[in-house]
Amino acid sequence: MPLSEHEQRLLDQIEQALYAEDPKWANTVRISDPRSHYKRRLVKASIGFTLGVVLLMVGVVSNAIWLGVAGFVVMLATCLWGLSSWKRMNGFGGESGSSAAAPPQGGGRRSKRPGFMERMEERWRRRNDER
């Protein structure tokens, strides 16, 4: 639904006030391609993963178990963070407007494949029809 003229003017005024208040933030938000945001997150996640590996190795060499565990936790967290960024950057994030708003079809199933029981019933029917 398009905005009315009055609503569009108010939105433009709010946008200009935000840009005047914090130009650095406005420049960051103004980026048209959201993939660049996820690319930055991937770079940060890879740096964090490397830091986690270093912490893990230092913990192993110095016999500080807590440092090794902390390194592993950092590696795990940054790996998950980077994976979620990679998924969203490539369109696998599930944040698309049409699929999120539409209820899943087939009684709550997300996949279009029939379930295990449906396949077994179909096989049973085919066997009985052959006889």
MOLINHU-V573726 format. One record per residue. N is the residue number from 1. RES is the residue in one small letter. OMEGA is omega in whole degrees, 0 to 359 (NA if undefined). NEAR is the number of other ideal C-beta (glycine too) atoms within 8 Angstrom. Layout:
# MOLINHU-V573726
n=N res=RES omega=OMEGA near=NEAR
n=N res=RES omega=OMEGA near=NEAR
This chain:
# MOLINHU-V573726
n=1 res=m omega=180 near=2
n=2 res=p omega=179 near=3
n=3 res=l omega=175 near=7
n=4 res=s omega=180 near=6
n=5 res=e omega=180 near=6
n=6 res=h omega=180 near=6
n=7 res=e omega=179 near=8
n=8 res=q omega=177 near=9
n=9 res=r omega=178 near=8
n=10 res=l omega=179 near=8
n=11 res=l omega=177 near=9
n=12 res=d omega=179 near=8
n=13 res=q omega=179 near=8
n=14 res=i omega=180 near=8
n=15 res=e omega=179 near=8
n=16 res=q omega=179 near=8
n=17 res=a omega=177 near=8
n=18 res=l omega=179 near=10
n=19 res=y omega=180 near=9
n=20 res=a omega=183 near=6
n=21 res=e omega=183 near=5
n=22 res=d omega=184 near=7
n=23 res=p omega=180 near=7
n=24 res=k omega=178 near=6
n=25 res=w omega=181 near=8
n=26 res=a omega=179 near=10
n=27 res=n omega=178 near=8
n=28 res=t omega=182 near=7
n=29 res=v omega=185 near=6
n=30 res=r omega=181 near=6
n=31 res=i omega=186 near=9
n=32 res=s omega=184 near=3
n=33 res=d omega=181 near=5
n=34 res=p omega=179 near=6
n=35 res=r omega=179 near=7
n=36 res=s omega=176 near=8
n=37 res=h omega=181 near=8
n=38 res=y omega=175 near=12
n=39 res=k omega=177 near=9
n=40 res=r omega=178 near=8
n=41 res=r omega=177 near=11
n=42 res=l omega=178 near=12
n=43 res=v omega=179 near=8
n=44 res=k omega=179 near=9
n=45 res=a omega=179 near=13
n=46 res=s omega=175 near=10
n=47 res=i omega=178 near=8
n=48 res=g omega=178 near=12
n=49 res=f omega=177 near=13
n=50 res=t omega=177 near=8
n=51 res=l omega=177 near=10
n=52 res=g omega=178 near=16
n=53 res=v omega=179 near=10
n=54 res=v omega=178 near=9
n=55 res=l omega=179 near=13
n=56 res=l omega=180 near=13
n=57 res=m omega=177 near=9
n=58 res=v omega=178 near=12
n=59 res=g omega=179 near=15
n=60 res=v omega=183 near=8
n=61 res=v omega=184 near=6
n=62 res=s omega=180 near=7
n=63 res=n omega=175 near=5
n=64 res=a omega=184 near=8
n=65 res=i omega=181 near=7
n=66 res=w omega=179 near=7
n=67 res=l omega=176 near=12
n=68 res=g omega=178 near=13
n=69 res=v omega=178 near=9
n=70 res=a omega=177 near=10
n=71 res=g omega=178 near=16
n=72 res=f omega=179 near=10
n=73 res=v omega=178 near=9
n=74 res=v omega=178 near=13
n=75 res=m omega=181 near=12
n=76 res=l omega=182 near=9
n=77 res=a omega=181 near=10
n=78 res=t omega=176 near=15
n=79 res=c omega=178 near=10
n=80 res=l omega=179 near=8
n=81 res=w omega=179 near=11
n=82 res=g omega=179 near=13
n=83 res=l omega=178 near=8
n=84 res=s omega=177 near=9
n=85 res=s omega=180 near=12
n=86 res=w omega=179 near=10
n=87 res=k omega=181 near=9
n=88 res=r omega=180 near=11
n=89 res=m omega=182 near=10
n=90 res=n omega=174 near=6
n=91 res=g omega=179 near=6
n=92 res=f omega=188 near=6
n=93 res=g omega=181 near=8
n=94 res=g omega=179 near=6
n=95 res=e omega=178 near=5
n=96 res=s omega=187 near=8
n=97 res=g omega=185 near=5
n=98 res=s omega=183 near=6
n=99 res=s omega=180 near=7
n=100 res=a omega=183 near=8
n=101 res=a omega=183 near=5
n=102 res=a omega=177 near=6
n=103 res=p omega=179 near=3
n=104 res=p omega=182 near=7
n=105 res=q omega=176 near=4
n=106 res=g omega=176 near=6
n=107 res=g omega=177 near=3
n=108 res=g omega=178 near=5
n=109 res=r omega=180 near=8
n=110 res=r omega=181 near=4
n=111 res=s omega=180 near=4
n=112 res=k omega=177 near=3
n=113 res=r omega=175 near=4
n=114 res=p omega=181 near=5
n=115 res=g omega=183 near=7
n=116 res=f omega=182 near=5
n=117 res=m omega=179 near=6
n=118 res=e omega=178 near=8
n=119 res=r omega=179 near=9
n=120 res=m omega=177 near=8
n=121 res=e omega=179 near=8
n=122 res=e omega=176 near=9
n=123 res=r omega=180 near=8
n=124 res=w omega=179 near=8
n=125 res=r omega=179 near=8
n=126 res=r omega=179 near=8
n=127 res=r omega=180 near=8
n=128 res=n omega=180 near=7
n=129 res=d omega=180 near=6
n=130 res=e omega=184 near=5
n=131 res=r omega=NA near=4
